[in-house]
Amino acid sequence: MVRRRAATLLASLTLATGTLLAVGVTPASAAGSCSEWWDANTYGVTCSGYASGAQVRATARCANETLATGQWKNAATGGWSYAYCAGRGGLHASGSMAPDFR
């Protein structure tokens, strides 16, 4: 089943172990937004409207406890980043997925 939800730059997600997966810091001049997509094996994120130079990538914990990351994409103009857990047992059951910003 494919799911969609809106996210903000301040999106953060805590893993079951209590460690932080991703945290964004909003530049004062930025007012962007993100969209996320996922299925059983893949997590994707795209953002636009952030300050020039901001980048985002998809980050997900896979069922075999490894971390999958996508390519860095421009968070000012969009572009999808995908983290793939196919071949790693799919996405972790806890739904540990988040955008990662720099």
C-alpha positions in Angstrom: 0.0 0.0 0.0 1.3 3.4 -1.0 1.0 6.2 1.6 1.6 9.9 1.3 1.9 12.5 4.0 3.1 16.1 4.3 6.2 16.8 6.4 8.0 19.9 7.6 11.7 20.6 7.9 11.5 20.2 11.6 10.4 16.6 11.1 12.2 14.2 13.4 11.8 10.6 14.1 13.1 8.6 17.1 14.1 5.0 16.6 12.9 2.3 18.9 16.3 2.4 20.6 15.8 6.0 21.5 18.4 7.3 19.1 17.6 10.2 16.8 17.3 9.3 13.1 17.1 12.8 11.7 16.5 16.4 12.7 16.2 19.4 10.6 17.1 23.0 11.5 15.0 25.6 9.7 16.9 28.6 8.3 15.2 31.8 9.5 14.4 32.9 5.9 13.1 29.5 4.8 9.4 28.6 4.5 9.6 25.4 2.6 7.6 22.2 2.7 8.2 18.5 2.0 6.2 15.6 0.7 6.9 11.9 1.6 6.1 8.7 -0.1 6.6 5.1 0.9 5.7 1.5 0.2 6.9 -1.8 1.8 10.5 -1.4 0.5 11.1 2.3 -0.3 10.9 5.7 1.4 11.0 8.9 -0.7 11.0 12.6 0.1 11.0 15.8 -1.9 11.1 19.4 -0.6 10.9 22.8 -2.1 10.8 26.4 -1.0 13.8 26.2 1.4 16.8 28.6 1.4 19.3 28.3 -1.5 21.9 25.6 -0.8 19.6 23.5 1.5 19.7 19.8 0.7 17.5 16.8 1.8 17.8 13.1 1.5 15.6 10.1 2.4 16.7 8.1 5.4 15.0 4.8 6.5 15.8 1.9 8.9 15.4 -1.4 7.1 14.0 -4.6 8.6 17.5 -6.1 8.9 18.5 -3.1 11.2 20.6 -1.3 8.5 20.2 2.3 7.6 19.3 3.2 4.0 19.9 6.7 2.6 19.1 8.3 -0.7 21.0 10.8 -2.7 21.2 14.5 -1.6 18.7 16.6 -3.5 18.1 20.4 -3.6 15.5 21.3 -1.0 15.0 24.8 -2.6 13.7 23.5 -5.9 12.6 19.9 -5.4 13.7 16.5 -6.6 12.9 13.1 -5.1 15.4 11.2 -2.9 14.7 7.5 -2.3 16.1 5.2 0.4 15.8 1.6 -0.7 15.3 -1.4 1.7 14.5 -4.0 -1.0 16.9 -6.9 -0.4 17.2 -5.8 3.3 13.9 -7.2 4.4 11.9 -4.1 3.5 11.2 -1.1 5.7 11.4 -1.7 9.5 7.9 -2.3 11.0 8.2 0.7 13.3 8.1 3.1 10.3 11.4 4.7 11.1 11.7 7.0 8.1 12.6 10.7 8.0 14.0 13.4 5.8 17.6 14.3 6.6 18.7 17.9 6.0 22.0 19.7 5.6 
